[in-house]
Amino acid sequence: MKHDFTSAQVGSMLLSAEMRHAGLVELKKYELKQLELAVDRRERAVFDKSKKVLALTKRQFKLRAKRDNFAPKPGKERTKRYLETLRVLRDVDDELTFCRNWIAQKERALRDKRGNLKGL
């Protein structure tokens, strides 16, 4: 009774504090679950894109061999097959560069999310 609180008032304040604490605990549980789901989705996306990079790398290797096969002899003009192979090879190179940059960005974000998850 030092601060003129009755036991009913103290009990009410304790109950209110416990309810707010329980609400915060549930909020943190929800945030944790959402972060775990985000990490899982990001990991799957990076894995899928890595498979695409592998396929593009194999295709690039085959296209380079094809390009070398169709290369014109010295003093001859470039053929349509050679030019078409070059065009497709450039497209694959561009897509491969894009995929590698995309993976690098997503892995950076994934690293941050894992750190947040560890902290939470």
C-alpha positions in Angstrom: 0.0 0.0 0.0 3.0 2.2 -0.3 1.7 3.7 -3.6 -1.9 3.4 -2.7 -2.7 0.5 -5.0 -5.2 -2.1 -3.9 -4.6 -5.8 -4.4 -7.3 -5.8 -7.1 -5.6 -3.0 -9.0 -2.2 -4.8 -8.8 -3.9 -8.0 -10.0 -5.5 -6.2 -12.9 -2.1 -4.6 -13.9 -0.4 -8.0 -13.7 -3.1 -9.6 -15.8 -2.8 -6.8 -18.4 1.0 -7.1 -18.5 0.7 -10.9 -18.9 -1.8 -10.5 -21.8 0.5 -8.0 -23.6 3.5 -10.3 -23.1 1.5 -13.3 -24.4 0.6 -11.2 -27.4 4.2 -10.2 -28.1 5.2 -13.9 -27.8 2.6 -14.9 -30.4 3.7 -12.1 -32.7 7.4 -13.3 -32.5 6.3 -16.8 -33.2 4.4 -15.6 -36.3 7.4 -13.6 -37.4 9.7 -16.6 -36.9 7.4 -18.8 -39.0 7.2 -16.2 -41.8 10.9 -15.8 -41.8 11.5 -19.6 -41.9 9.0 -19.8 -44.9 10.8 -16.9 -46.7 14.2 -18.6 -46.2 12.8 -21.9 -47.5 11.2 -20.2 -50.6 14.4 -18.3 -51.3 16.6 -21.5 -51.0 14.3 -23.4 -53.4 14.4 -20.5 -55.9 18.2 -20.3 -55.8 18.4 -24.1 -56.2 16.1 -24.0 -59.3 18.1 -21.1 -60.8 21.3 -23.0 -60.2 20.0 -25.9 -62.1 19.2 -23.5 -65.0 22.7 -22.1 -64.8 24.1 -25.7 -65.1 21.9 -26.4 -68.1 22.8 -23.1 -69.8 26.5 -23.8 -69.2 26.2 -27.2 -70.9 24.3 -25.5 -73.8 26.9 -22.9 -74.0 29.7 -25.5 -74.3 27.8 -27.3 -77.1 27.1 -24.1 -78.9 30.8 -23.1 -78.8 31.7 -26.5 -80.3 29.0 -26.0 -83.0 30.3 -22.5 -83.7 33.9 -23.8 -84.1 32.5 -26.5 -86.4 30.8 -23.9 -88.6 33.6 -21.4 -88.5 34.5 -20.1 -92.0 37.8 -21.0 -93.6 40.3 -18.1 -94.0 39.2 -15.9 -96.8 35.6 -17.2 -96.9 32.4 -15.5 -95.9 30.6 -16.4 -92.7 27.7 -18.7 -93.4 24.1 -18.4 -92.2 24.5 -21.4 -89.9 27.6 -19.8 -88.3 25.9 -16.4 -87.8 22.8 -18.1 -86.3 25.0 -20.1 -83.9 26.7 -16.9 -82.9 23.3 -15.2 -82.3 22.1 -18.0 -80.1 25.4 -18.2 -78.3 25.2 -14.5 -77.4 21.6 -15.0 -76.2 22.7 -17.9 -74.0 25.7 -15.8 -72.7 23.3 -13.0 -71.8 20.9 -15.2 -70.0 23.7 -17.0 -68.2 25.1 -13.6 -66.9 21.6 -12.6 -65.8 21.0 -15.9 -63.9 24.4 -15.6 -62.2 23.7 -12.0 -61.1 20.2 -13.0 -59.9 21.6 -15.9 -57.8 24.3 -13.6 -56.3 21.6 -11.1 -55.3 19.3 -13.7 -53.9 22.1 -15.4 -51.9 22.9 -12.0 -50.3 19.3 -11.6 -49.3 19.2 -15.2 -48.1 22.3 -14.6 -46.0 20.6 -11.6 -44.4 17.4 -13.5 -43.7 19.3 -16.4 -42.1 21.1 -13.9 -39.8 17.7 -12.4 -38.9 16.4 -15.9 -38.3 19.3 -16.7 -36.0 18.8 -13.5 -34.1 15.1 -14.0 -33.7 
